[in-house]
């Protein structure tokens, strides 16, 4: 049992290191959670459009996310957490290398939203998405610089929009 717990801890740490965790620009605003999505990037490996790269600045905060109500996901270059109370997607860039951390948030009801950090490791910011209650979201990261993308992560698990539990 002790050996199994040790391996589970190591596997969890490895998953967190290969996932992603940055300062944020808001994604294309989702003004109506029930309306059609206005994001343009459905396959981030494809050429990035101007709409996908030009993001307004997200709400800046000194405090960061409430860690008791947040699902974290991260890598050595960026991190995010989904805060189900308020439907906020927090993002923070961890390296001052000119590449912005971008989190792609996908719902199980057909929405794709993006939240982009500033490329300067300046602390936590968030994007406020109005998700439907009782649905599920998942997210992944990549880095963006001058329309070029790199370092795509795997998708996170699906999490409930009401309580943050696994879907």
C-alpha positions in Angstrom: 0.0 0.0 0.0 2.9 2.4 0.9 4.6 1.7 -2.5 1.3 2.3 -4.4 0.8 5.6 -2.6 4.4 6.7 -3.5 3.9 5.9 -7.1 0.5 7.7 -7.1 2.2 10.8 -5.7 5.0 10.7 -8.3 2.5 10.1 -11.1 0.4 13.1 -9.9 3.5 15.3 -9.8 4.5 14.2 -13.3 1.0 14.9 -14.6 1.1 18.4 -13.1 4.5 19.1 -14.6 3.4 18.0 -18.1 0.1 19.9 -17.9 0.2 23.8 -17.8 -0.2 26.8 -15.3 0.2 32.6 -16.2 -1.0 36.7 -16.2 -4.0 37.0 -18.6 -5.7 38.6 -21.5 -9.4 37.7 -21.8 -10.5 35.5 -24.6 -13.1 36.4 -27.1 -15.9 37.6 -24.7 -18.8 35.2 -24.2 -21.6 37.7 -23.7 -24.3 35.1 -23.7 -23.5 31.7 -22.3 -26.5 30.3 -24.3 -25.5 31.9 -27.6 -23.1 30.7 -30.3 -19.4 30.9 -29.6 -17.4 33.6 -31.4 -14.0 32.1 -31.0 -12.3 31.3 -34.3 -9.6 28.8 -33.3 -11.0 25.2 -33.3 -7.6 23.5 -34.1 -4.8 25.5 -32.4 -2.2 23.6 -34.4 -3.5 25.4 -37.5 -2.6 29.0 -38.4 -3.7 31.4 -35.7 -6.2 34.0 -36.9 -6.1 37.7 -35.9 -9.2 37.2 -33.7 -7.5 34.4 -31.8 -4.4 36.5 -31.1 -5.9 39.9 -30.3 -7.3 39.6 -26.8 -8.4 42.4 -24.5 -6.7 42.5 -21.1 -8.3 40.4 -18.5 -9.2 41.6 -15.0 -6.0 42.1 -13.1 -5.8 41.1 -9.5 -3.2 41.0 -6.7 -4.8 38.2 -4.8 -4.9 35.3 -7.2 -7.4 32.5 -7.3 -9.2 31.0 -4.2 -7.2 27.8 -3.9 -10.0 26.0 -2.1 -12.4 26.5 -5.0 -10.1 26.0 -8.0 -8.9 23.1 -10.2 -5.2 23.6 -11.0 -3.4 22.5 -14.1 0.2 23.5 -15.0 3.6 23.1 -16.5 7.0 24.7 -15.9 6.1 27.6 -18.2 2.5 28.4 -17.2 -0.4 27.5 -15.0 -4.2 27.8 -14.8 -7.0 27.0 -12.5 -10.7 26.8 -13.1 -12.7 28.5 -10.3 -16.2 27.2 -10.5 -17.6 29.9 -8.2 -17.8 32.8 -10.7 -16.8 30.8 -13.7 -13.3 32.3 -13.7 -10.4 30.8 -15.6 -7.2 32.0 -14.0 -4.0 32.0 -15.9 -0.4 32.9 -15.1 2.8 32.9 -17.3 5.8 31.6 -15.4 8.6 32.6 -17.8 9.8 35.9 -19.0 10.6 34.7 -22.5 8.2 36.7 -24.8 5.8 33.7 -25.2 2.3 34.1 -23.7 0.5 31.3 -22.0 -2.9 30.6 -23.5 -5.5 28.3 -22.0 -8.1 26.8 -24.3 -11.3 26.2 -22.3 -13.8 23.8 -23.9 -17.3 23.0 -22.7 -19.4 19.8 -23.2 -22.1 22.0 -24.8 -20.1 23.3 -27.7 -18.2 26.4 -26.5 -14.5 27.1 -27.1 -13.0 30.0 -25.1 -9.4 31.2 -24.8 -7.7 33.1 -22.0 -4.2 34.6 -22.8 -1.6 35.8 -20.4 0.8 38.6 -20.8 4.1 37.2 -22.0 6.0 38.6 -19.0 5.3 36.5 -15.9 3.5 39.3 -14.1 1.2 37.3 -11.7 -2.3 35.9 -11.8 -5.1 37.3 -14.0 -8.4 35.8 -15.0 -11.0 35.6 -17.7 -14.7 35.6 -16.6 -16.6 33.0 -18.6 -20.4 32.6 -18.0 -20.6 28.8 -18.2 -24.0 27.0 -18.1 -24.6 25.5 -14.6 -24.7 21.7 -14.5 -22.3 21.3 -17.5 -18.6 20.4 -17.8 -15.4 22.1 -18.8 -11.9 21.0 -19.6 -8.8 23.0 -20.6 -5.3 22.7 -22.0 -2.4 25.1 -22.6 -0.1 26.2 -25.3 2.3 29.1 -25.8 1.7 31.9 -28.4 4.1 34.5 -29.8 3.5 36.6 -33.0 0.9 34.1 -34.3 3.1 31.1 -33.7 2.1 28.4 -31.3 4.1 25.7 -29.4 4.1 23.4 -26.4 0.6 22.1 -26.5 -0.4 20.1 -23.4 -2.9 17.3 -23.0 -6.5 18.1 -22.1 -7.4 18.2 -18.4 -10.1 16.1 -16.9 -13.7 17.3 -17.3 -14.9 19.4 -14.3 -18.4 20.4 -13.3 -19.3 24.1 -13.6 -21.3 24.1 -10.4 -19.0 22.4 -7.8 -15.8 21.6 -9.7 -16.2 17.9 -9.3 -15.1 15.4 -11.9 -17.7 14.9 -14.6 
